[in-house]
Protein backbone atom coordinates (compact mmCIF):
# COMPACT_ATOMS: atom_id res chain seq x y z
CA UNK A 1 0.00 0.00 0.00
CA UNK A 2 1.30 3.40 -0.96
CA UNK A 3 0.90 6.70 0.85
CA UNK A 4 0.98 8.64 -2.40
CA UNK A 5 -1.82 11.17 -2.78
CA UNK A 6 -2.98 11.93 -6.31
CA UNK A 7 -3.86 15.41 -7.51
CA UNK A 8 -7.52 14.75 -8.19
CA UNK A 9 -10.19 12.11 -8.68
CA UNK A 10 -9.45 11.50 -12.34
CA UNK A 11 -5.84 10.68 -11.56
CA UNK A 12 -6.85 8.45 -8.65
CA UNK A 13 -9.39 6.38 -10.61
CA UNK A 14 -6.81 5.71 -13.30
CA UNK A 15 -5.02 3.46 -10.81
CA UNK A 16 -5.93 -0.23 -10.92
CA UNK A 17 -6.54 -0.59 -7.17
CA UNK A 18 -8.85 2.39 -6.77
CA UNK A 19 -12.61 2.23 -6.37
CA UNK A 20 -15.14 4.86 -7.38
CA UNK A 21 -18.58 5.72 -6.03
CA UNK A 22 -21.20 7.53 -8.10
CA UNK A 23 -23.65 9.19 -5.72
CA UNK A 24 -26.77 11.10 -6.62
CA UNK A 25 -29.82 12.38 -4.85
CA UNK A 26 -33.01 10.67 -6.00
CA UNK A 27 -34.72 12.26 -8.97
CA UNK A 28 -37.77 14.52 -8.73
CA UNK A 29 -40.54 12.91 -6.69
CA UNK A 30 -44.26 13.14 -7.32
CA UNK A 31 -47.22 11.09 -8.44
CA UNK A 32 -45.94 7.67 -9.44
CA UNK A 33 -44.81 7.43 -13.05
CA UNK A 34 -45.44 4.01 -14.65
CA UNK A 35 -42.74 1.51 -13.52
CA UNK A 36 -41.02 4.13 -11.34
CA UNK A 37 -42.75 4.39 -7.93
CA UNK A 38 -42.13 7.64 -6.10
CA UNK A 39 -40.97 9.57 -9.18
CA UNK A 40 -42.92 12.04 -11.25
CA UNK A 41 -42.71 11.79 -15.02
CA UNK A 42 -40.43 14.84 -14.93
CA UNK A 43 -38.29 12.92 -12.46
CA UNK A 44 -38.02 9.99 -14.83
CA UNK A 45 -36.89 12.28 -17.65
CA UNK A 46 -34.41 13.95 -15.31
CA UNK A 47 -32.96 10.56 -14.37
CA UNK A 48 -32.68 9.56 -18.01
CA UNK A 49 -30.74 12.74 -18.68
CA UNK A 50 -28.39 12.03 -15.76
CA UNK A 51 -27.82 8.53 -17.13
CA UNK A 52 -25.93 10.17 -19.99
CA UNK A 53 -23.19 11.08 -17.49
CA UNK A 54 -23.09 7.47 -16.28
CA UNK A 55 -22.74 6.31 -19.87
CA UNK A 56 -19.79 8.66 -20.45
CA UNK A 57 -18.13 7.35 -17.29
CA UNK A 58 -18.63 3.74 -18.38
CA UNK A 59 -17.37 4.43 -21.88
CA UNK A 60 -14.25 6.08 -20.47
CA UNK A 61 -13.60 3.18 -18.08
CA UNK A 62 -11.14 0.36 -18.83
CA UNK A 63 -12.28 -2.98 -20.22
CA UNK A 64 -13.70 -5.28 -17.60
CA UNK A 65 -15.14 -2.51 -15.44
CA UNK A 66 -18.15 -3.42 -13.29
CA UNK A 67 -20.70 -0.77 -12.33
CA UNK A 68 -22.76 -2.08 -9.42
CA UNK A 69 -25.85 -0.04 -8.63
CA UNK A 70 -26.34 -1.18 -5.06
CA UNK A 71 -26.88 1.53 -2.45
CA UNK A 72 -30.33 3.04 -1.92
CA UNK A 73 -32.58 3.99 1.00
CA UNK A 74 -35.90 2.38 1.90
CA UNK A 75 -37.80 5.16 0.09
CA UNK A 76 -39.14 3.80 -3.24
CA UNK A 77 -38.00 6.91 -5.14
CA UNK A 78 -34.33 5.99 -4.59
CA UNK A 79 -34.69 2.52 -6.10
CA UNK A 80 -36.83 3.92 -8.91
CA UNK A 81 -34.12 6.46 -9.70
CA UNK A 82 -31.48 3.74 -9.93
CA UNK A 83 -33.79 1.70 -12.17
CA UNK A 84 -34.36 4.69 -14.45
CA UNK A 85 -30.60 5.17 -14.78
CA UNK A 86 -30.02 1.53 -15.70
CA UNK A 87 -33.01 1.33 -18.06
CA UNK A 88 -31.63 4.29 -19.99
CA UNK A 89 -28.08 2.91 -19.99
CA UNK A 90 -29.30 -0.41 -21.34
CA UNK A 91 -31.42 1.30 -23.98
CA UNK A 92 -28.48 3.32 -25.29
CA UNK A 93 -25.56 0.97 -24.76
CA UNK A 94 -27.40 -2.20 -25.75
CA UNK A 95 -25.15 -5.14 -26.57
CA UNK A 96 -21.96 -3.19 -25.87
CA UNK A 97 -22.40 -3.75 -22.13
CA UNK A 98 -23.43 -6.90 -20.25
CA UNK A 99 -26.38 -6.10 -17.96
CA UNK A 100 -27.44 -8.11 -14.91
CA UNK A 101 -30.87 -6.86 -13.88
CA UNK A 102 -32.76 -7.25 -10.62
CA UNK A 103 -35.39 -9.36 -12.38
CA UNK A 104 -32.67 -11.78 -13.56
CA UNK A 105 -31.38 -12.20 -10.01
CA UNK A 106 -34.89 -12.71 -8.60
CA UNK A 107 -35.72 -15.34 -11.23
CA UNK A 108 -32.61 -17.41 -10.53
CA UNK A 109 -32.96 -17.09 -6.78
CA UNK A 110 -36.25 -19.02 -6.76
CA UNK A 111 -34.25 -22.25 -6.83
CA UNK A 112 -32.55 -21.37 -3.53
CA UNK A 113 -35.27 -19.49 -1.65
CA UNK A 114 -36.06 -15.80 -1.34
CA UNK A 115 -33.83 -15.14 1.65
CA UNK A 116 -30.42 -13.46 2.14
CA UNK A 117 -28.53 -16.73 1.73
CA UNK A 118 -30.39 -17.56 -1.48
CA UNK A 119 -29.74 -14.14 -2.97
CA UNK A 120 -26.06 -14.24 -2.03
CA UNK A 121 -25.66 -17.71 -3.58
CA UNK A 122 -27.30 -16.49 -6.79
CA UNK A 123 -25.21 -13.33 -6.94
CA UNK A 124 -21.98 -15.25 -6.36
CA UNK A 125 -22.88 -17.69 -9.14
CA UNK A 126 -23.66 -14.88 -11.56
CA UNK A 127 -20.45 -13.07 -10.63
CA UNK A 128 -18.46 -16.25 -11.13
CA UNK A 129 -19.86 -16.61 -14.64
CA UNK A 130 -18.36 -13.24 -15.50
CA UNK A 131 -14.90 -14.79 -15.20
CA UNK A 132 -15.48 -16.01 -18.74
CA UNK A 133 -16.01 -12.40 -19.87
CA UNK A 134 -12.85 -10.78 -18.45
CA UNK A 135 -12.85 -7.80 -20.81
CA UNK A 136 -16.59 -7.24 -20.86
CA UNK A 137 -17.93 -4.14 -19.15
CA UNK A 138 -20.81 -5.03 -16.83
CA UNK A 139 -23.67 -3.16 -15.14
CA UNK A 140 -25.32 -4.93 -12.18
CA UNK A 141 -28.65 -3.83 -10.68
CA UNK A 142 -28.53 -4.93 -7.04
CA UNK A 143 -30.45 -2.35 -4.99
CA UNK A 144 -29.98 -2.77 -1.25
CA UNK A 145 -31.35 -0.31 1.34
CA UNK A 146 -28.51 0.86 3.54
CA UNK A 147 -29.39 2.18 6.99
CA UNK A 148 -27.07 5.15 6.74
CA UNK A 149 -28.84 6.37 3.58
CA UNK A 150 -32.28 6.35 5.28
CA UNK A 151 -33.69 9.52 6.83
CA UNK A 152 -35.20 7.81 9.86
CA UNK A 153 -31.84 6.36 10.89
CA UNK A 154 -30.60 9.85 11.69
CA UNK A 155 -33.53 12.25 11.88
CA UNK A 156 -36.46 10.37 13.40
CA UNK A 157 -38.17 11.15 16.67
CA UNK A 158 -38.84 8.72 19.53
CA UNK A 159 -41.08 6.50 17.40
CA UNK A 160 -38.18 5.82 15.02
CA UNK A 161 -40.34 6.56 12.00
CA UNK A 162 -41.55 10.15 11.76
CA UNK A 163 -39.30 13.20 11.79
CA UNK A 164 -38.03 14.48 15.10
CA UNK A 165 -40.03 17.54 16.20
CA UNK A 166 -36.92 19.73 16.19
CA UNK A 167 -36.13 18.66 12.63
CA UNK A 168 -39.69 19.49 11.62
CA UNK A 169 -39.29 22.91 13.24
CA UNK A 170 -36.07 23.55 11.31
CA UNK A 171 -37.93 22.97 8.05
CA UNK A 172 -40.84 25.13 9.17
CA UNK A 173 -38.47 27.97 10.05
CA UNK A 174 -36.91 27.92 6.58
CA UNK A 175 -40.01 26.87 4.63
CA UNK A 176 -38.72 25.70 1.23
CA UNK A 177 -35.24 27.17 1.71
CA UNK A 178 -33.45 23.86 2.18
CA UNK A 179 -30.04 25.43 1.65
CA UNK A 180 -30.72 27.84 4.50
CA UNK A 181 -31.87 24.96 6.69
CA UNK A 182 -28.63 23.08 6.01
CA UNK A 183 -26.52 26.15 6.78
CA UNK A 184 -28.28 26.51 10.14
CA UNK A 185 -27.96 22.80 10.89
CA UNK A 186 -24.22 22.88 10.23
CA UNK A 187 -23.70 25.88 12.54
CA UNK A 188 -26.26 25.49 15.33
CA UNK A 189 -24.80 23.61 18.35
CA UNK A 190 -28.23 22.42 19.48
CA UNK A 191 -29.00 20.89 16.08
CA UNK A 192 -25.51 19.43 15.75
CA UNK A 193 -25.92 17.69 19.12
CA UNK A 194 -29.30 16.26 18.14
CA UNK A 195 -28.39 15.30 14.55
CA UNK A 196 -24.59 15.08 14.36
CA UNK A 197 -23.79 15.70 10.67
CA UNK A 198 -20.23 14.41 10.96
CA UNK A 199 -21.47 11.11 12.38
CA UNK A 200 -24.04 10.93 9.59
CA UNK A 201 -21.26 11.37 7.02
CA UNK A 202 -19.04 8.77 8.69
CA UNK A 203 -21.84 6.20 8.76
CA UNK A 204 -22.49 6.69 5.06
CA UNK A 205 -18.81 6.23 4.30
CA UNK A 206 -18.73 3.02 6.33
CA UNK A 207 -21.71 1.57 4.44
CA UNK A 208 -20.14 2.60 1.15
CA UNK A 209 -16.96 0.80 2.13
CA UNK A 210 -18.87 -2.31 3.22
CA UNK A 211 -20.52 -2.54 -0.19
CA UNK A 212 -17.13 -1.92 -1.83
CA UNK A 213 -15.66 -4.85 0.13
CA UNK A 214 -18.45 -7.10 -1.11
CA UNK A 215 -17.93 -5.90 -4.68
CA UNK A 216 -14.22 -6.65 -4.56
CA UNK A 217 -14.97 -10.20 -3.42
CA UNK A 218 -17.58 -10.72 -6.12
CA UNK A 219 -15.51 -9.16 -8.91
CA UNK A 220 -11.82 -9.66 -8.08
CA UNK A 221 -9.23 -8.22 -10.44
CA UNK A 222 -11.78 -5.94 -12.09
CA UNK A 223 -12.14 -2.16 -11.86
CA UNK A 224 -15.28 -1.47 -9.79
CA UNK A 225 -17.61 1.49 -9.62
CA UNK A 226 -20.58 1.56 -7.25
CA UNK A 227 -23.72 3.62 -7.65
CA UNK A 228 -25.66 5.04 -4.71
CA UNK A 229 -28.93 6.97 -4.64
CA UNK A 230 -29.67 8.92 -1.47
CA UNK A 231 -31.33 12.01 -0.05
CA UNK A 232 -30.65 15.69 0.37
CA UNK A 233 -29.34 16.78 3.78
CA UNK A 234 -27.66 13.39 4.26
CA UNK A 235 -25.68 13.70 1.01
CA UNK A 236 -25.01 17.37 1.76
CA UNK A 237 -23.42 16.26 5.03
CA UNK A 238 -21.31 13.63 3.23
CA UNK A 239 -20.07 16.00 0.54
CA UNK A 240 -19.32 18.82 2.96
CA UNK A 241 -17.38 16.38 5.15
CA UNK A 242 -15.22 15.25 2.23
CA UNK A 243 -14.68 18.76 0.90
CA UNK A 244 -13.81 20.29 4.28
CA UNK A 245 -11.06 18.07 5.64
CA UNK A 246 -13.36 15.75 7.57
CA UNK A 247 -15.21 18.56 9.34
CA UNK A 248 -18.70 19.96 8.85
CA UNK A 249 -19.49 23.64 9.26
CA UNK A 250 -21.36 26.43 7.51
CA UNK A 251 -18.04 27.48 5.93
CA UNK A 252 -17.45 23.91 4.74
CA UNK A 253 -20.89 23.89 3.14
CA UNK A 254 -19.94 27.05 1.25
CA UNK A 255 -16.97 25.17 -0.24
CA UNK A 256 -19.41 23.02 -2.20
CA UNK A 257 -21.52 25.98 -3.23
CA UNK A 258 -23.75 26.48 -0.19
CA UNK A 259 -26.70 24.98 -2.03
CA UNK A 260 -28.66 21.81 -1.31
CA UNK A 261 -27.90 18.88 -3.60
CA UNK A 262 -30.33 18.97 -6.51
CA UNK A 263 -32.55 16.19 -7.81
CA UNK A 264 -30.37 13.55 -9.52
CA UNK A 265 -27.25 15.70 -9.04
CA UNK A 266 -24.07 13.66 -9.37
CA UNK A 267 -21.02 13.59 -7.11
CA UNK A 268 -18.08 11.31 -7.85
CA UNK A 269 -16.09 9.94 -4.92
CA UNK A 270 -12.99 7.77 -5.19
CA UNK A 271 -10.70 5.93 -2.80
CA UNK A 272 -7.16 5.02 -3.81
CA UNK A 273 -4.99 2.10 -2.67
CA UNK A 274 -3.78 4.16 0.31
CA UNK A 275 -7.34 4.94 1.47
CA UNK A 276 -7.06 8.60 0.47
CA UNK A 277 -10.47 9.94 -0.57
CA UNK A 278 -11.33 12.19 -3.51
CA UNK A 279 -14.48 14.18 -4.25
CA UNK A 280 -15.40 15.68 -7.60
CA UNK A 281 -18.50 17.83 -7.29
CA UNK A 282 -19.86 20.90 -9.02
CA UNK A 283 -16.73 21.37 -11.09
CA UNK A 284 -14.33 21.20 -8.14
CA UNK A 285 -11.92 18.56 -6.86
CA UNK A 286 -11.20 17.89 -3.19
CA UNK A 287 -8.68 15.52 -1.63
CA UNK A 288 -8.83 14.06 1.87
CA UNK A 289 -5.73 12.14 2.92
CA UNK A 290 -5.86 8.80 4.72
CA UNK A 291 -4.44 10.33 7.89
CA UNK A 292 -7.98 11.40 8.74
CA UNK A 293 -8.86 7.72 9.19
CA UNK A 294 -12.15 7.97 7.33
CA UNK A 295 -11.88 4.92 5.12
CA UNK A 296 -10.64 1.45 6.01
CA UNK A 297 -12.88 0.99 9.06
CA UNK A 298 -15.62 -1.28 7.75
CA UNK A 299 -15.59 -5.02 8.27
CA UNK A 300 -13.76 -6.84 5.50
CA UNK A 301 -16.33 -9.64 5.45
CA UNK A 302 -19.02 -7.24 4.20
CA UNK A 303 -21.20 -8.22 7.13
CA UNK A 304 -23.69 -5.38 6.77
CA UNK A 305 -25.42 -7.02 3.88
CA UNK A 306 -28.71 -7.70 5.64
CA UNK A 307 -30.69 -5.61 3.16
CA UNK A 308 -29.95 -7.86 0.25
CA UNK A 309 -33.30 -9.66 0.43
CA UNK A 310 -34.99 -6.38 -0.38
CA UNK A 311 -34.18 -6.75 -4.06
CA UNK A 312 -37.33 -8.85 -4.11
CA UNK A 313 -39.44 -5.72 -3.69
N, C-alpha and C positions, 0 to 999 in steps of 0.2 A: 504494500500500500504506500502510495506516495503522498507527501504533504504539499505537492504543487497545487497552487490555486490558479485557475485559468482566468482570462480577462473577462469573459462573459459566457452566457449560456450557450451560444452557438459553438464556441470553442470547446466547452465542456462536453456537449453531446456528441461531438465528433470522436470522442474517445470510446473505445470498445467496452469499457467497464462501467460507463455511466448509465444512468436511468433517467427518463424524463416523464414528468407528469403534465398532462393537459387538463387544466381545471377551468370550468366555466360555472357561472350561475345558471340556474334553470332558465329556459326561455319564457316568454311572456305568458302568464297564466290567464285563465278565463274559462268560459263555457267550453266543455270538452269538445275538441275537434275529433273527428272520426279516427280511431286507432291510436290517439294520443291523449289519454286521460290527464286532465289538469292543465292542458295547454289550449289557448285560443288558436284560431286558424292563423292569426297574425303571428302567434308564437311559433307555430309549425314552420311558417315561411322564414321567420327569423333564424330558426335552428338550421334550416336547409342552407341558408346563406352562410352561417358560421361553419357548416360542414366543408365549405370550400377551403377554409384555412386548414382544416384537418387533412384534406386531400393534398394540399401543397406540402404539408409536413410529411405525410406518408411518401409522396413522390420523391421528396428530397432525402428520404432515409435510405440507409444501405440495404442491400438485398438481405432477406431473412428477417427483417424487422417484424415484431409482433406489436400490434396496438390492442391492448386489452381495455375495453370499456367496462370497468368494474365497480367504481365507487359512486354510490348515490345516497340519498337519504330515504326515509320511509314515506316521503311525500310523493304521490304519483307523478307530479310534474317533473321531478328529477329523472325518473326512469323513462318517462315519455320523451324528454329532451334527448337523452342518450340514444333512444331508439330512432328519433328523427335524424340525428347525426348519421347513424349507421345506415339507415334506409337510403339517405341521400348519397353517402359514400358508395354503397353497393350499386345504386342506380348509375352513377357516373363512372366508377372504376370497373364495374362488371367483372369480366374474367381475368383482369390484370391482377386482382387481389383475391386471396382465398378467404372467404368469410365463414365464420362459425357463429351461427345465430342462436339466440336463446331457445327458439323453438326446436332447433336441432338437438340441443343439449337435453331439453325436457323429453323429447321423443325417445332418445336412447336411454335415458335414466329409468324409464318404466320397467326395464328388465331387472333393475337393482333395488327399486323402491324409492319413493319421493321423500328422501330424508337426507341429511347432510352427508352421510357416508356414501349413499348412492350417487349423489351429485358429484362428490369428489372423485369417486371411482370412474364415473363417466368422463369427467373433465381430464383426468390423468390419461385415460385411454385415448381421447381425442388429441391431447397434446403429444402423446407418444407417436401417433400416426404422422404428425408433422415432421418427425425426424426424416421421413422419406421425401420431404419438400424443403431441403435446407436453405435454398435460395429464394423461396417463395415468401412474399410479404403476406401477412395474415392480420385480419381484424377479428377479434373475439368479443362477442356480446355476452357478458357475464355480470349483470347488475346485482350488486350486493349492498343492502343498506348498512352503512357504517354509523355507529353510534355518534361519533364525533361530528358527523355531517348533519345530524338531526337537531332541529331547534330545541326540542324539549329536553334533550340531554343537558343543555346549558342554561336555558332561559325559562324553564317551567316553574310554576309555583308549587305549593305543597302537594297538589294532586298528581304532579309529575306529567301532566298532559297539557293543561292550558297555560298561557303566558303568566309569568309572575306579575303581580299587581304593579310593582315598580317599573317593570319593563313596559307594561301597558301605558303607564303614566308618561314614560319617556316618549313614546310614540304620540301620545295625545298632546304633549307639550310642543312637539315639532310638526304635528299634523303630517303632511306628506313630504316634509323635508328630511328624508332619510340620511342625507349627508350631514346635516346639522345634528341629527340624533347620534350618529356615530362619533362626531367630533366631541359632543358632550360626554358620551360613554367613555371615550378614551382619555378624558381629562378630569372626570368627576370621581373623587376618591370613594364616595358612597357606592356609585355604580360599579366601579372597578372591584370593590370588595364583594359585591353581590354576584357579579358576572365577570369574573377575571378574564379579560381578553387574551392575556398572554397564555394562560392555561388552556383556553379554547384553541389557540393556535397550536400549542404543543400537542394537544390531543389529536388534532387533525393530522399533524405531521407523523405522529406515531402510527395512526391507522393507515396513512399512505405508505409508510415503510413496511408495515405488516403485509399489505397487499403486494408490494414490490418483492418482498421475500418469497411469497407464494409464486409470483410470476417467474422469478428466477429459477425456482425449482421445477416449474412446469415447462419452461422454455429455456433450458440451459444453453449457453453458447450462442444466444441470439440477442440482438439489440431489442430492448423492451421499452415501450411507451405505455403509460397507463392513463386512461381518461377518468375524470371525476366530474360529477355534476352536483353542485351544492347550492347554498343560499347566501343572499346578501347578509351583511353583518358578520356572519361566521367567516366567509371568505375575505371580507374586508379586514378582519382581525389577522387572518393568516398572511395576507399579502403585506400588510403594514409591518407585521413581525419580521418577515423576511427582508423587507426593504430598509428596516430601521435597526439593523444590528441586533436582532433578537429582543427588541423592546417595543412596547406599544405606547404611543402618546398622540396627542393632537398634532404635534409637529411631525411625527412619523407618518401619520395619515396624509399630511400635506405632501410628503415625498412621493406618494402615488397619485397625487392629483386632488386629494381632499374631496373626492366624489364617490358615492356609493357605487359598487360594482353594478354594471348594467345587465339587463337580460341577455343571456348567452355570451357575455363578454369573456374573452379568453385570456388566461394567464398561463405562461409556460414556466415550469419549475424543473430544475435538474439537480441531480446529485452526482458528484464525480466519485472516483475510486477512493478518494481520501475523505469522503463524507462532507466535503464542502458543498454548500447549497447555492443555487443560482436562480434568480427570478427575472423573467422578461415580461414586462407589463406596461402597457400604454406607451410604448416606444422607448422605454428605459430599461437598463440592465442594472441589477443589484447582485452583489456577491456577499455571502455570509460564510466565513471560514469555519472549519470544523472545530476550532477551539471553543466555540460556543456550546458544543455538545448537544446540538439539536437533533442530529440524525445519528442512527446507530444504536438506538435504545430499545427498539421493538424486539420481540422474541423472534429468533431465527426460524422457529418451527411454524411460523404463520398461524399461531394458535387462535387469533381473533377472527376466525372464519365462520363463526356461528350463523351469520346471515345468509349463507350460501343457499339454503333451502328456499329463500325468498325469490329465486329466479322462477319459481313455479307460478308466481302471481301474474 
